Amino acid sequence: MTAALHDRVAQCLADADQRYTENRRLLVNAFLAKDRPMTVPELVAVIDGLPLSSAYRNLSVLQDAGVVTRIATSDDNGRYELTEGFSGHHHHHLVCEGCGIVVDIAASPTIERALRAAARRATQDHGFAITDHRIDLIGRCATCQR
């Protein structure tokens, strides 16, 4: 599975006229190993020798190519994760407005059906071509509530 995933990442980057460099491969591997949204400082901490500036630059390329997505949080560090097409699971997020932690959650089938129906209506009403959806539920984690 990992080899096939790396082949797909390489193809997305090639389609964006970018190469799948060693640092980009290390970033993708870090996401696969942690399986959660991570900040740039967290990524740099788990990838030996990766400079902060290189991490930001390469994440930008991976984001532009559709490999990773950035989750905005209330703290100074956004979190990054593999897009659904590469992570293999559809999910949404709980985002703590206190500490910025992001937790993946699955929406119920009822909510997902309602979202698909709303997307169809929006497409019909506004001529907008919807390609994806995200739900970030903002609040305070158990630690920040104390």
N, CA, C and O of each residue as an XYZ file, in Angstrom:
584
protein
N       0.821     -1.198      0.000
C       0.000      0.000      0.000
C       0.864      1.259      0.000
O       0.575      2.203     -0.736
N       1.916      1.286      0.814
C       2.742      2.480      0.914
C       3.419      2.798     -0.412
O       3.482      3.965     -0.799
N       3.927      1.794     -1.116
C       4.571      2.031     -2.406
C       3.579      2.618     -3.395
O       3.921      3.533     -4.143
N       2.360      2.108     -3.409
C       1.331      2.632     -4.308
C       0.972      4.069     -3.942
O       0.761      4.907     -4.819
N       0.906      4.344     -2.647
C       0.613      5.708     -2.208
C       1.722      6.657     -2.655
O       1.445      7.746     -3.158
N       2.969      6.249     -2.474
C       4.088      7.093     -2.899
C       4.073      7.295     -4.411
O       4.416      8.377     -4.889
N       3.688      6.290     -5.161
C       3.567      6.440     -6.619
C       2.500      7.478     -6.967
O       2.685      8.283     -7.879
N       1.389      7.455     -6.240
C       0.316      8.423     -6.488
C       0.755      9.842     -6.125
O       0.446     10.794     -6.841
N       1.479      9.979     -5.003
C       2.000     11.291     -4.613
C       2.958     11.800     -5.691
O       2.889     12.962     -6.091
N       3.843     10.931     -6.153
C       4.795     11.310     -7.199
C       4.065     11.775     -8.452
O       4.486     12.737     -9.096
N       2.980     11.102     -8.801
C       2.219     11.494     -9.990
C       1.541     12.846     -9.799
O       1.531     13.667    -10.716
N       0.971     13.088     -8.611
C       0.352     14.393     -8.333
C       1.379     15.512     -8.423
O       1.107     16.580     -8.971
N       2.548     15.255     -7.882
C       3.602     16.263     -7.957
C       4.060     16.472     -9.396
O       4.277     17.608     -9.818
N       4.209     15.390    -10.150
C       4.596     15.513    -11.557
C       3.551     16.309    -12.342
O       3.896     17.121    -13.200
N       2.276     16.070    -12.043
C       1.203     16.817    -12.706
C       1.283     18.307    -12.396
O       0.818     19.137    -13.176
N       1.880     18.640    -11.243
C       2.052     20.041    -10.839
C       3.454     20.552    -11.199
O       3.885     21.598    -10.711
N       4.161     19.804    -12.058
C       5.519     20.151    -12.482
C       6.491     20.241    -11.308
O       7.354     21.117    -11.261
N       6.331     19.325    -10.371
C       7.211     19.257     -9.198
C       7.782     17.845     -9.091
O       7.210     16.884     -9.607
N       8.912     17.743     -8.416
C       9.536     16.440     -8.200
C       9.191     15.924     -6.804
O       8.905     16.697     -5.890
N       9.225     14.617     -6.667
C       8.999     13.986     -5.358
C      10.373     13.826     -4.711
O      11.009     12.777     -4.816
N      10.806     14.872     -4.052
C      12.137     14.899     -3.445
C      12.162     14.066     -2.162
O      11.123     13.642     -1.657
N      13.359     13.846     -1.656
C      13.516     13.081     -0.420
C      12.808     13.760      0.746
O      12.163     13.082      1.545
N      12.913     15.086      0.863
C      12.245     15.792      1.955
C      10.725     15.679      1.857
O      10.048     15.565      2.879
N      10.195     15.708      0.666
C       8.742     15.557      0.496
C       8.317     14.142      0.863
O       7.260     13.947      1.463
N       9.123     13.167      0.511
C       8.839     11.773      0.880
C       8.893     11.613      2.403
O       8.063     10.908      2.976
N       9.846     12.251      3.053
C       9.956     12.188      4.510
C       8.722     12.808      5.174
O       8.232     12.289      6.177
N       8.227     13.900      4.627
C       7.014     14.521      5.171
C       5.816     13.585      5.031
O       5.054     13.403      5.981
N       5.649     12.995      3.858
C       4.534     12.065      3.648
C       4.660     10.882      4.607
O       3.665     10.459      5.195
N       5.850     10.353      4.768
C       6.048      9.242      5.702
C       5.718      9.641      7.140
O       5.177      8.839      7.901
N       6.043     10.873      7.509
C       5.722     11.336      8.867
C       4.212     11.364      9.081
O       3.730     10.984     10.148
N       3.467     11.810      8.077
C       2.003     11.806      8.196
C       1.467     10.385      8.299
O       0.546     10.116      9.070
N       2.043      9.483      7.523
C       1.599      8.087      7.578
C       1.889      7.467      8.936
O       1.094      6.674      9.440
N       3.016      7.821      9.526
C       3.412      7.239     10.814
C       2.566      7.776     11.964
O       2.230      7.028     12.882
N       2.222      9.045     11.925
C       1.488      9.659     13.046
C      -0.021      9.563     12.867
O      -0.757      9.506     13.852
N      -0.491      9.545     11.627
C      -1.919      9.397     11.328
C      -2.789     10.411     12.090
O      -3.859     10.079     12.601
N      -2.292     11.660     12.148
C      -3.059     12.735     12.756
C      -2.539     14.060     12.200
O      -1.419     14.114     11.693
N      -3.323     15.113     12.285
C      -2.828     16.418     11.835
C      -1.648     16.871     12.697
O      -1.673     16.732     13.920
N      -0.612     17.416     12.044
C       0.590     17.812     12.765
C       1.025     19.219     12.381
O       0.817     19.664     11.252
N       1.631     19.910     13.340
C       2.185     21.236     13.091
C       3.543     21.094     12.414
O       4.138     20.016     12.412
N       4.025     22.189     11.841
C       5.355     22.159     11.242
C       6.423     21.853     12.305
O       7.301     21.028     12.050
N       6.379     22.496     13.499
C       7.370     22.119     14.513
C       7.316     20.631     14.890
O       8.360     20.026     15.137
N       6.123     20.037     14.937
C       6.024     18.603     15.225
C       6.667     17.783     14.116
O       7.359     16.802     14.386
N       6.442     18.184     12.873
C       7.034     17.464     11.749
C       8.555     17.551     11.784
O       9.243     16.550     11.581
N       9.076     18.742     12.039
C      10.521     18.936     12.093
C      11.127     18.113     13.237
O      12.249     17.621     13.125
N      10.386     17.968     14.325
C      10.880     17.197     15.468
C      11.005     15.709     15.160
O      11.853     15.030     15.738
N      10.170     15.193     14.256
C      10.219     13.754     13.955
C      11.031     13.437     12.700
O      11.273     12.268     12.400
N      11.452     14.461     11.969
C      12.266     14.241     10.765
C      13.648     14.829     11.019
O      13.835     16.044     10.955
N      14.602     13.972     11.303
C      15.968     14.423     11.603
C      16.547     15.231     10.444
O      16.520     14.810      9.288
N      17.068     16.404     10.793
C      17.802     17.200      9.815
C      16.956     18.034      8.870
O      17.507     18.702      7.995
N      15.641     18.019      9.015
C      14.792     18.817      8.129
C      14.694     20.232      8.675
O      14.122     20.441      9.745
N      15.246     21.212      7.955
C      15.151     22.598      8.425
C      13.705     23.101      8.379
O      12.913     22.683      7.534
N      13.387     23.991      9.289
C      12.043     24.560      9.370
C      11.640     25.198      8.043
O      10.520     24.997      7.575
N      12.539     25.958      7.441
C      12.222     26.638      6.175
C      11.922     25.631      5.069
O      11.039     25.859      4.242
N      12.647     24.530      5.054
C      12.414     23.482      4.059
C      11.060     22.812      4.286
O      10.353     22.487      3.333
N      10.706     22.609      5.556
C       9.410     21.995      5.867
C       8.276     22.877      5.341
O       7.366     22.378      4.679
N       8.321     24.166      5.624
C       7.282     25.079      5.141
C       7.207     25.097      3.619
O       6.123     25.027      3.041
N       8.370     25.191      2.974
C       8.422     25.254      1.511
C       7.846     23.981      0.886
O       7.062     24.045     -0.060
N       8.245     22.825      1.425
C       7.779     21.560      0.861
C       6.312     21.295      1.168
O       5.610     20.712      0.342
N       5.836     21.709      2.334
C       4.411     21.558      2.641
C       3.573     22.412      1.693
O       2.484     22.007      1.287
N       4.073     23.576      1.348
C       3.360     24.434      0.401
C       3.229     23.750     -0.962
O       2.169     23.794     -1.587
N       4.305     23.126     -1.412
C       4.276     22.400     -2.694
C       3.309     21.220     -2.607
O       2.508     20.999     -3.515
N       3.389     20.462     -1.508
C       2.484     19.317     -1.337
C       1.028     19.762     -1.253
O       0.137     19.075     -1.752
N       0.788     20.897     -0.630
C      -0.574     21.416     -0.541
C      -1.073     21.849     -1.927
O      -2.196     21.527     -2.314
N      -0.243     22.570     -2.660
C      -0.635     23.008     -4.008
C      -0.912     21.830     -4.935
O      -1.737     21.932     -5.843
N      -0.228     20.719     -4.707
C      -0.414     19.526     -5.539
C      -1.606     18.681     -5.083
O      -1.961     17.702     -5.741
N      -2.223     19.057     -3.957
C      -3.388     18.316     -3.477
C      -3.053     17.091     -2.642
O      -3.896     16.208     -2.477
N      -1.845     17.023     -2.117
C      -1.422     15.875     -1.319
C      -1.730     16.093      0.161
O      -2.160     15.168      0.851
N      -1.514     17.299      0.642
C      -1.808     17.632      2.032
C      -2.775     18.799      2.084
O      -2.930     19.548      1.120
N      -3.411     18.931      3.212
C      -4.301     20.062      3.459
C      -3.924     20.691      4.789
O      -3.430     20.017      5.692
N      -4.164     21.995      4.897
C      -3.856     22.736      6.120
C      -5.152     22.982      6.871
O      -6.153     23.400      6.289
N      -5.122     22.719      8.154
C      -6.267     22.970      9.018
C      -5.938     24.203      9.844
O      -4.992     24.194     10.632
N      -6.713     25.258      9.666
C      -6.479     26.484     10.416
C      -6.924     26.287     11.860
O      -7.978     25.710     12.128
N      -6.105     26.776     12.782
C      -6.425     26.690     14.202
C      -6.281     28.066     14.826
O      -5.860     29.014     14.164
N      -6.627     28.173     16.082
C      -6.584     29.464     16.751
C      -5.186     29.834     17.235
O      -4.943     30.987     17.592
N      -4.274     28.884     17.251
C      -2.919     29.223     17.671
C      -2.082     29.593     16.441
O      -2.603     29.652     15.328
N      -0.821     29.835     16.642
C       0.044     30.267     15.544
C       0.396     29.152     14.568
O       0.895     29.426     13.476
N       0.147     27.904     14.940
C       0.530     26.771     14.104
C      -0.684     26.097     13.496
O      -1.502     25.518     14.210
N      -0.802     26.173     12.177
C      -1.810     25.362     11.514
C      -1.369     23.917     11.581
O      -0.197     23.623     11.821
N      -2.298     23.031     11.373
C      -1.977     21.606     11.326
C      -2.116     21.137      9.889
O      -2.959     21.634      9.143
N      -1.297     20.194      9.513
C      -1.327     19.612      8.175
C      -1.629     18.129      8.287
O      -1.292     17.473      9.273
N      -2.275     17.622      7.249
C      -2.531     16.184      7.162
C      -2.660     15.801      5.704
O      -2.858     16.657      4.842
N      -2.547     14.516      5.431
C      -2.773     14.025      4.075
C      -4.225     14.268      3.700
O      -5.115     14.142      4.542
N      -4.469     14.616      2.444
C      -5.843     14.784      1.994
C      -6.559     13.438      2.030
O      -5.929     12.384      2.113
N      -7.862     13.492      1.968
C      -8.670     12.276      2.052
C      -8.268     11.252      0.995
O      -8.270     10.050      1.262
N      -7.928     11.715     -0.186
C      -7.537     10.806     -1.256
C      -6.281     10.001     -0.941
O      -6.071      8.921     -1.494
N      -5.448     10.536     -0.048
C      -4.215      9.841      0.330
C      -4.310      9.184      1.697
O      -3.636      8.186      1.952
N      -5.138      9.728      2.578
C      -5.270      9.122      3.909
C      -6.194      7.904      3.863
O      -6.065      6.980      4.667
N      -7.124      7.920      2.914
C      -8.025      6.783      2.759
C      -9.249      6.816      3.650
O     -10.047      5.879      3.622
N      -9.424      7.879      4.450
C     -10.639      7.924      5.264
C     -11.192      9.355      5.319
O     -10.467     10.333      5.500
N     -12.501      9.414      5.155
C     -13.216     10.688      5.212
C     -13.488     11.017      6.672
O     -13.970     10.175      7.430
N     -13.175     12.248      7.057
C     -13.382     12.643      8.439
C     -13.522     14.163      8.538
O     -13.318     14.893      7.568
N     -13.867     14.601      9.712
C     -13.977     16.017     10.023
C     -13.124     16.280     11.263
O     -12.395     15.394     11.709
N     -13.208     17.487     11.822
C     -12.295     17.824     12.912
C     -12.976     18.518     14.073
O     -13.922     19.285     13.896
N     -12.474     18.234     15.261
C     -12.714     19.048     16.445
C     -11.463     19.904     16.595
O     -10.352     19.374     16.615
N     -11.629     21.219     16.701
C     -10.488     22.129     16.811
C     -10.616     22.901     18.117
O     -11.616     23.581     18.344
N      -9.609     22.797     18.972
C      -9.632     23.514     20.250
C      -9.175     24.951     20.022
O      -8.087     25.196     19.501
N     -10.017     25.890     20.417
C      -9.652     27.295     20.265
C      -8.709     27.767     21.364
O      -8.221     28.896     21.329
N      -8.455     26.905     22.335
C      -7.503     27.234     23.389
C      -6.084     26.865     23.007
O      -5.220     27.735     22.897
N      -5.837     25.574     22.804
C      -4.476     25.093     22.540
C      -4.219     24.778     21.075
O      -3.068     24.588     20.682
N      -5.273     24.717     20.255
C      -5.097     24.458     18.835
C      -5.069     22.995     18.440
O      -4.918     22.689     17.257
N      -5.208     22.081     19.390
C      -5.189     20.655     19.055
C      -6.328     20.342     18.081
O      -7.400     20.945     18.142
N      -6.077     19.403     17.199
C      -7.073     18.978     16.210
C      -7.290     17.482     16.381
O      -6.334     16.707     16.422
N      -8.545     17.084     16.478
C      -8.912     15.676     16.635
C      -9.780     15.282     15.452
O     -10.759     15.961     15.140
N      -9.425     14.194     14.798
C     -10.240     13.665     13.696
C     -11.492     13.015     14.248
O     -11.441     12.286     15.238
N     -12.622     13.284     13.599
C     -13.877     12.627     13.969
C     -14.600     12.190     12.703
O     -14.446     12.795     11.642
N     -15.381     11.141     12.831
C     -16.224     10.683     11.714
C     -17.622     11.250     11.920
O     -18.144     11.254     13.035
N     -18.214     11.721     10.848
C     -19.599     12.187     10.918
C     -20.520     10.994     10.686
O     -20.156     10.028     10.016
N     -21.703     11.082     11.246
C     -22.662      9.993     11.075
C     -23.117      9.935      9.625
O     -23.051     10.935      8.911
N     -23.579      8.766      9.186
C     -24.100      8.654      7.822
C     -25.249      9.642      7.557
O     -25.391     10.135      6.438
N     -26.062      9.931      8.573
C     -27.167     10.882      8.416
C     -26.633     12.272      8.078
O     -27.154     12.940      7.186
N     -25.599     12.703      8.789
C     -25.009     14.015      8.517
C     -24.378     14.038      7.129
O     -24.533     15.016      6.398
N     -23.676     12.983      6.762
C     -23.041     12.937      5.440
C     -24.081     12.987      4.321
O     -23.864     13.653      3.308
N     -25.217     12.285      4.493
C     -26.287     12.339      3.484
C     -26.841     13.759      3.381
O     -27.076     14.257      2.280
N     -27.049     14.411      4.525
C     -27.561     15.785      4.529
C     -26.580     16.733      3.844
O     -26.995     17.634      3.116
N     -25.299     16.539      4.070
C     -24.296     17.381      3.410
C     -24.294     17.173      1.901
O     -24.182     18.135      1.141
N     -24.417     15.919      1.462
C     -24.478     15.657      0.014
C     -25.705     16.314     -0.600
O     -25.630     16.870     -1.696
N     -26.840     16.254      0.102
C     -28.061     16.894     -0.399
C     -27.885     18.405     -0.456
O     -28.307     19.041     -1.422
N     -27.271     18.983      0.560
C     -27.029     20.432      0.569
C     -26.075     20.820     -0.558
O     -26.239     21.872     -1.176
N     -25.102     19.991     -0.821
C     -24.165     20.258     -1.912
C     -24.885     20.225     -3.257
O     -24.634     21.073     -4.113
N     -25.772     19.257     -3.449
C     -26.547     19.189     -4.699
C     -27.392     20.446     -4.876
O     -27.450     21.017     -5.965
N     -28.054     20.875     -3.783
C     -28.876     22.095     -3.863
C     -28.030     23.319     -4.177
O     -28.421     24.153     -4.994
N     -26.880     23.429     -3.538
C     -25.998     24.572     -3.785
C     -25.526     24.583     -5.235
O     -25.429     25.639     -5.859
N     -25.233     23.399     -5.762
C     -24.821     23.297     -7.160
C     -25.947     23.770     -8.077
O     -25.715     24.536     -9.012
N     -27.158     23.312     -7.806
C     -28.307     23.701     -8.628
C     -28.635     25.180     -8.474
O     -28.889     25.863     -9.467
N     -28.634     25.678     -7.257
C     -29.039     27.058     -6.990
C     -28.005     28.090     -7.422
O     -28.361     29.194     -7.834
N     -26.732     27.736     -7.330
C     -25.692     28.726     -7.554
C     -24.720     28.376     -8.680
O     -23.817     29.153     -8.987
N     -24.904     27.215     -9.289
C     -24.009     26.812    -10.359
C     -22.583     26.594     -9.885
O     -21.634     26.734    -10.656
N     -22.441     26.251     -8.620
C     -21.131     26.072     -8.011
C     -20.764     24.598     -8.072
O     -21.545     23.751     -7.637
N     -19.599     24.279     -8.601
C     -19.154     22.884     -8.698
C     -18.440     22.501     -7.406
O     -17.296     22.900     -7.189
N     -19.092     21.748     -6.564
C     -18.525     21.357     -5.277
C     -17.672     20.109     -5.456
O     -18.116     19.115     -6.032
N     -16.457     20.174     -4.961
C     -15.528     19.051     -5.099
C     -15.252     18.333     -3.782
O     -14.763     17.203     -3.781
N     -15.560     18.980     -2.665
C     -15.249     18.384     -1.364
C     -15.981     19.174     -0.290
O     -16.563     20.223     -0.566
N     -15.951     18.674      0.912
C     -16.485     19.433      2.043
C     -15.685     19.112      3.295
O     -15.093     18.042      3.430
N     -15.689     20.082      4.208
C     -15.012     19.917      5.485
C     -15.891     20.512      6.564
O     -16.578     21.512      6.355
N     -15.855     19.881      7.711
C     -16.520     20.445      8.883
C     -15.482     20.491      9.995
O     -14.904     19.471     10.373
N     -15.261     21.682     10.506
C     -14.407     21.856     11.675
C     -15.293     22.372     12.791
O     -15.846     23.469     12.703
N     -15.424     21.578     13.837
C     -16.201     21.983     15.003
C     -15.239     22.623     15.987
O     -14.289     21.988     16.444
N     -15.491     23.882     16.310
C     -14.588     24.672     17.133
C     -15.100     24.690     18.569
O     -16.294     24.870     18.807
N     -14.207     24.507     19.504
C     -14.581     24.529     20.925
C     -13.351     24.486     21.789
O     -12.291     24.986     21.410
N     -13.493     23.889     22.947
C     -12.377     23.779     23.881
C     -12.223     22.306     24.298
O     -13.192     21.646     24.673
N     -11.000     21.819     24.224
C     -10.725     20.428     24.614
C     -10.874     20.301     26.128
O     -10.975     21.302     26.838
N     -10.886     19.064     26.612
C     -11.061     18.803     28.042
C      -9.977     19.494     28.878
O     -10.267     20.024     29.950
N      -8.753     19.491     28.398
C      -7.661     20.126     29.138
C      -7.881     21.631     29.254
O      -7.707     22.198     30.333
N      -8.262     22.282     28.158
C      -8.457     23.730     28.163
C      -9.714     24.150     28.921
O      -9.828     25.310     29.314
N     -10.646     23.247     29.133
C     -11.848     23.570     29.905
C     -11.547     23.684     31.389
O     -12.304     24.314     32.128
N     -10.445     23.080     31.838
C     -10.110     23.085     33.273
C      -9.620     24.426     33.703
O      -9.292     24.617     34.874
